[in-house]
């Protein structure tokens, strides 16, 4: 299947669709394990997918739009949370890093060659969706909870198994999307067009 041409209107629609997709993932109830301050949600899967499917720029914009809607009060976060108060909780580091994480996932994805490779996609998701998110999230937990960075880092271990599964799942889904709609990611499309010449 050939890809549709990129236009500003199409890009804006994809950005809005993925912002809505992340919001829809918030319908899945959040779970805060006893003794922990940050809830486990499925919305980080949407962060990985935004970068993996849309690429760096549009992935970043989709999560920026999502957070702007949360900031103005829409209850789009898991558990029906919204408003500026959501950015004053121990989750703040994770939240504000979502656009950056999506950008990094997309940036790495764009350098993966003319076809989406599963192993490359998993690496992109782990680097952006786990390493980057955890780095910011740990700082946020330490700052808001008033604990050391080391203690905050230890408190994130419970998220690792689920996020590892999300990284693989996002790569599998992205591979299917890119197979059906080639050319979604600009860097990969340029490489394909160059090789065709």
C-alpha positions in Angstrom: 0.0 0.0 0.0 1.5 3.4 -1.0 1.6 6.2 1.6 -0.6 9.3 1.3 1.3 12.5 0.8 2.3 14.5 3.9 0.3 17.7 4.3 0.0 20.0 7.3 -3.7 19.1 7.6 -2.8 15.3 7.7 -0.1 15.9 10.2 -2.4 17.9 12.5 -5.0 15.1 12.2 -2.5 12.5 13.2 -1.3 14.5 16.1 -4.8 15.0 17.4 -5.7 11.3 16.8 -2.7 10.2 18.9 -3.5 12.7 21.6 -7.0 11.1 21.7 -5.5 7.7 21.7 -3.4 8.4 24.8 -6.5 9.9 26.5 -8.4 6.7 25.6 -5.7 4.6 27.3 -6.5 6.6 30.4 -9.9 4.8 30.6 -7.9 1.8 31.9 -7.9 2.3 35.7 -4.7 3.4 37.3 -3.3 1.2 40.0 -1.0 2.6 42.8 0.7 -0.3 44.6 0.7 -0.1 48.4 3.8 1.9 49.6 4.3 3.6 46.2 3.4 7.2 45.1 3.2 6.9 41.3 0.3 4.9 39.7 0.8 2.2 37.1 -1.1 3.1 33.9 -1.3 2.1 30.3 -0.7 5.6 29.0 3.0 5.2 28.7 2.3 2.7 25.9 0.7 5.5 24.0 3.8 7.6 24.5 5.9 4.9 22.9 3.4 4.4 20.1 3.2 8.1 19.3 7.0 8.2 18.6 7.1 4.8 17.0 4.3 5.5 14.5 4.4 9.2 14.0 8.1 9.9 14.3 9.9 12.5 16.4 8.2 15.8 15.6 4.6 14.6 15.4 5.0 12.3 18.4 6.3 15.2 20.4 3.4 17.4 19.3 0.8 14.8 20.1 2.0 14.4 23.7 2.4 18.2 24.1 -1.2 18.6 22.9 -2.3 16.0 25.4 -0.6 17.6 28.3 -2.0 21.0 27.3 -5.5 19.5 27.5 -4.7 18.0 30.9 -3.4 21.3 32.1 -6.6 23.2 31.2 -8.6 20.8 33.3 -9.7 17.9 31.1 -9.7 14.7 33.1 -7.6 12.7 30.6 -5.1 11.1 32.9 -5.7 7.6 34.2 -8.2 7.8 37.1 -9.9 10.8 35.7 -7.2 13.2 36.8 -6.6 16.6 35.1 -5.8 20.2 35.9 -2.6 21.8 37.1 -2.8 19.8 40.3 -1.8 16.7 38.3 1.6 18.4 37.8 2.2 18.8 41.5 2.2 15.1 42.3 5.1 12.6 42.4 4.1 11.7 38.8 5.2 15.1 37.5 8.6 14.0 36.2 7.0 11.2 34.1 4.3 13.5 32.8 6.4 16.4 31.6 8.9 14.0 30.0 6.2 12.3 27.8 6.7 14.6 24.8 10.5 14.3 25.1 10.2 10.5 25.3 7.9 10.4 22.3 10.4 12.5 20.4 13.4 10.3 21.3 11.4 7.1 20.3 10.6 8.8 17.0 14.1 10.1 16.4 15.6 6.6 16.9 12.8 5.0 14.8 13.6 7.4 11.9 17.1 6.1 11.9 16.2 2.5 11.7 16.3 2.0 7.9 13.8 1.9 5.1 11.7 -0.8 6.9 10.6 -1.0 10.5 12.6 -3.6 12.3 11.2 -5.1 15.4 14.5 -5.2 17.3 15.2 -1.6 16.4 11.8 -0.6 17.5 12.2 -2.3 20.9 15.5 -0.4 21.4 13.8 2.9 20.5 11.0 2.2 22.9 13.3 1.2 25.7 15.6 4.2 25.3 12.8 6.8 25.0 9.9 5.1 26.8 11.8 3.7 29.7 15.3 5.2 30.2 14.3 8.8 29.5 11.0 8.6 31.3 12.5 7.0 34.3 15.3 9.6 34.5 12.8 12.4 34.6 10.4 10.5 36.7 12.9 9.7 39.4 13.9 13.4 39.7 10.2 14.3 40.0 9.5 11.7 42.7 12.6 12.8 44.7 11.6 16.5 44.4 7.9 16.1 45.3 8.2 13.3 47.8 11.2 14.9 49.5 13.4 11.8 49.3 16.8 11.1 47.8 17.3 10.4 44.2 18.6 6.9 45.1 15.5 6.1 47.1 13.3 7.5 44.3 15.2 5.3 41.8 14.6 2.2 43.9 10.9 3.0 44.1 10.5 2.7 40.3 11.5 -1.0 40.1 7.9 -2.1 40.2 7.2 -0.4 36.9 10.0 -2.2 34.9 8.3 -5.5 34.1 5.2 -3.9 32.7 7.1 -1.2 30.8 9.3 -3.9 29.2 6.2 -5.6 28.0 4.9 -2.3 26.7 8.1 -1.6 24.8 7.8 -4.9 22.9 4.1 -4.6 22.4 4.5 -1.0 21.0 7.1 -2.3 18.6 4.9 -5.1 17.4 2.0 -2.7 16.8 4.2 -0.1 15.1 5.6 -2.7 12.8 2.1 -3.7 11.7 1.1 0.0 11.2 4.2 0.8 9.1 3.7 -2.3 7.0 0.1 -1.2 6.2 1.0 2.5 5.8 4.6 2.9 4.7 6.0 6.4 4.7 4.5 7.6 8.0 8.0 8.4 9.4 9.8 11.0 7.4 13.4 9.8 7.9 12.5 6.2 6.7 10.6 7.5 3.7 13.6 9.6 2.6 15.9 6.6 2.8 13.4 4.5 0.8 13.1 7.2 -1.9 16.9 7.7 -2.1 17.5 3.9 -2.5 14.8 3.8 -5.2 16.8 6.4 -7.2 
